[in-house]
Structure formats: structure tokens, C-alpha cells
Amino acid sequence: MLSRILVPMDDSEHAEHALEYALDNHPDAEITVLHVVGVPSMMMGDAVGLSLEDDINEAAAERATPVFERARKRADERDREIDTVVGIGHPARNIIDRADDYDAIILGSHGEDWTRATHRFLVGNVAETVSKRASVPVTIVR
């Protein structure tokens, strides 16, 4: 039985499906939703924007708020509670670095920018990278 599950979420529908799957199939597990901000891009957009903030952690938390609100709504619909945590930087690296603190990772098959060639080139497929490198079992949900 899984007691602690990490569910990385971005703005994608796939990520919401992953959270719903975790909530529905693991009713006794503690679920933590991770949102990573400051993703590298060709123009360094989000990463540069964060670095210009006076308080990077506060800015990251603010950017994660909409994702966490949707996650809490999904949990509330199932009469469940979730924990939330914000990561800064590369999504796959953030997920993999936290893996040892959980029994499993459940994530969506594609993120919000999965069709953009530049995103796939620079960041790679997060789900694929996590499934290959994580130290705990990984479930990928469509």
C-alpha cells in the first residue's frame, strides 16, 4: 500500500487527470501536489522573470496559486486533503530530487507545452525522464 504520493502538476489537463487518478485510487495515501516554476526556455522567459523578483520564493508561490487552487478543488470534490509544494527550476529534476520522500509518483503523460518542439528539445519529455530516473515507482496517466 502506498502511503505518500507525489503528484507533479502544471496547467495541463493531463496533470489534473493524474491527480484525480491518485485521489480515486489511493484513498488512504497522503498526496502532495508539486508545481515547478521557472522552467527554462529558449528565451529564458519564466526563469528570467523569477530571477528579477525581489523575493523569488514568494513570486514562485504566487505563480503556483492557480494550479494549487484547481488541485484543492479536485481534492475537495472527493472530500480529501492534499499538501502542496513549489519547486523552482527544471520540472524533471525537481521531481526526481524529491522522489525518495515518497512511495510513488503519479504524473500526467504530457505537460502544458508538450507540442512545442523547442520545449521538448530543451526540457525533454518530463514524464519519460522521470519514469527512467526516479527511485520510486512512477505511474503515468493520460
Secondary structure, DSSP 8 states (H G I E B T S, - for coil): ---EEEEE--SSHHHHHHHHHHHHH-TTSEEEEEEEE----TT-HHHHHHHTSSSHHHHHHHHHHHHHHHHHHHHHHTT---EEEEEES-HHHHHHHHGGGSSEEEEESS-TTTT-HHHHHHH--HHHHHHHH-SS-EEEE-
